[in-house]
Amino acid sequence: MIETCNKKVDFTCIQHDVGLHLTITHARWLRGSVAHRIRRPEFHQHGGDGNIYRHPLIRYDVSRGCAEIAGLAEGALLLRSIPAFDAFELGKDWLRVRERSVHTGRVTIGPTADLMTYVFQTPYLALNQDNFQNWEGSNEVERKRLLSRIVVGNLLSLSKAIGLHVAERLRAEVDLRPCGFQTLKPGVDLLGFLGSLRTNFQLPERWGIGKSSSRGFGTLIVQES
């Protein structure tokens, strides 16, 4: 019998209908709009010494076309304490919030006895500039192994951020295909992937992993068997 150790944490998701179907570009603008008004570093991943290099506990998602702000653990509690937004500055436009809904509760995160299947709804940014070179020079088998190791590393980073110690050996099987380069900022383009993964780890629905997951990349949903 396999013993697993997981953790229940607070979860909050606030959905905003702004009268426009949003794209992944809007997620970056959404984060900037919120960060301009809420100065806490948890909302923008920047501290006094620069970027905060840990898995974000607040993320901005547009995978359903609306402006969603979601939080885990401390991030969930912070979201519940901020005032409601009546509009967002997204790029050059001010978009008024037509409807707002708040979903709160607790979710289970951590290792599972059985593999779970997830599908990426937005591009997964797995590679940095260094391991992109490794991926590019590898064959198909080696590429899958590299991406599988990176997924496991992402899950361990999330676990660390919520204070969950993972004693079990995590596994990941990936079925991913490149979907083009994604521009994070001028001069910084990372290769995105879409597809699915199977892992013995439970994630909240529509949470994200990988680079710039706080800005809407790497959003996952559970694929029912």
N, C-alpha and C positions, 0 to 999 in steps of 0.2 A: 504493500500500500504506500502510495506517495503522499507525504505530508507537505502541505503548502502553508506559507505564511503570507497573508495579505493584510490590507489595512483599509478601513472605511474612513473616508475624509469628506469634508463639506464640499459641495459643488453648487455653483451659481451660474446661470446663463441668462443674460438679458438680451432679448431680441428687439430690434428697432426696425420698423417699416418706414423707409424714407422715400417711398414712391418711385424707386429706381432699382432695377436689377443690377446688383453690384458684382464686380469682377475682382480678381485677386489684387489688382492694383489698388482698389479702394481699401483693402485691408491695411496697407501701409499708411494711407491717409487717415484711416479711422484711428489707428493707434496714435498718430501724431496729433489729431484733433483732441483726443482724450488726454494725452500727456500734457498738452498745452494748458489744460485746465486743472488737471490733478497732478500735482508735482511729485507725488511719491514715486520712488524708483521702481516699485513693483509694477507700475503701469507702463513703464517705457524701457526697462532694463538698462538704465544708465545711472551710474553712481558718480561720486565726486572724482573718482580716479579713472573714469571711462566706463566701458561696457561691463555689465555684470554677467559673468560667464557661468551660468547655471540654467537648468531647465526652467523656463518661465512658469509662473503660477497664475498669470493672467494672459489670455490670448484673445486675438481679434480675428473673427472668422466670417467669411462671406460665402461659404460653400453652398448655402441655401438661397443666396441672392439678397439676403437682408444683412443688416449690420448687427452682428452678434459679438458680445463681450462675455467671455466665460472665465471663471476662476476656480481654482482648486485650493483646498486647505486654507491657508492664510489669505490667498488670493480671493477665495469665495467670500470670506468674511469682509474683506476690504470692499468688494463690489457691492455688498449689501449696505454699506455705510455711506456710499457716495450719493449725491443728489441726482435726480433724473435729468437726462439731457433732453432739451427740446429741439436741438438741431446739431448737425455736424458739418464741419468744414472739410469737404472731401475734394482735394485738388483745388480747382478754381471755383467750386460751387459750394454754396451753403444749402444743405438739404434738411428740411424740417422733418421732424419725427411725426409721422401720422399715427402710429400705433406702437405701443410698447408692452412687452410681456416679460415677466420675471419668473424663472423656474429655479427653485431651490430644493436641496435635499442632500443626501449622502450617497456616495458611490464607492464601490469596492475596487481597489487597485492592487495588483500584485500577481504572483505566480499562480498558475492553475494546474490541475492534474492533467487536463486534456488540452490539446492545441485549439486555439481559437483563430478564426480567419477574419482578416480586416481588409478593407478596400480603400485605397486612397481616393479622396474626392478632390484634392488639390495637389499640385506637384510636390513631391517629396524631395527635399534638397539634402541628399545623403553625403555628398562629397565636398570636401574643401579643395583648395588648389593642389595640395600635396597628394592626397589620395586619388584625385582625379587622374593624375599622371599614372598612378599604379593601375587604376581601372582601365584606362585607355590602352595600356600596354599588356593587358591580360586577355586570356581566352575566356570563353563563356562560363566555364566551370569556375575559374578563379574569380570572375566578376561576381558571380552569385555568392561565393564564399565571402568576398569582401563586403558586399552589401548586407549579408546576413550578420556579420560581425558588427557592422555599424548600427544596424537595427537594435541588436542586443545592447550595445553601448548607450544608445538613446534611451532604452527602457531603464537601464541602471541609473542614468542621469535623472530621469523622472523620479525614480524611487528615492534617490538621495535627496532630492528637493523636498519631498514630503516626509522625510524622516523614516523611510521604510528600509529595513535591512533585508536584503535578499540573499538567503543562504542557498537556495536552489540554483541549479544550473539552468540558465535560460537558453532556449533554442529559438531559432527563427529560420523559416523557409520562405524565400522570396520568389515572386514571379513578377518582376518589374521590367519595364521598358522605358527607354529615354523618351521624353516628351518635349525636348528643346531646352535651350538656355533661358534662365529666368534672371532678369535684371533686378538686383537688390538696391543698387545705387549706381551712379555713373562710374563706369570702369570695373564694376564687380558683377559678373555674370556667373551663375552656377547652374550646372546641368540638373534638370528636374526629371523625376521618374513618376510614372503612374503604374497601377497594377495592384497586386494584392500581396499579403504576407500571412503566414501562419506562425503563431508563437504560443508558448505556454505562459502567457501573461495577459491579465485583464486590464483593459483601458476604459476610461469613460467614453461614451459615445460622442463622436465629433471632437475628441481631443486631438492634438497634433504632436508630431515628433519631427526631429531633424532640424536643420539650420533654418533660422527665421520662422520657427513654428509660431512664435507670438504674433507674426504678421500674416497669418492665414495659410502658410505653407504646411504640407504634410498632414492635412485633416483626414482622420480615419473614421470609418463606420464599420460596425460589425456585420459580417455576411452570415446570415442565418443558414444553417445546414439543412 
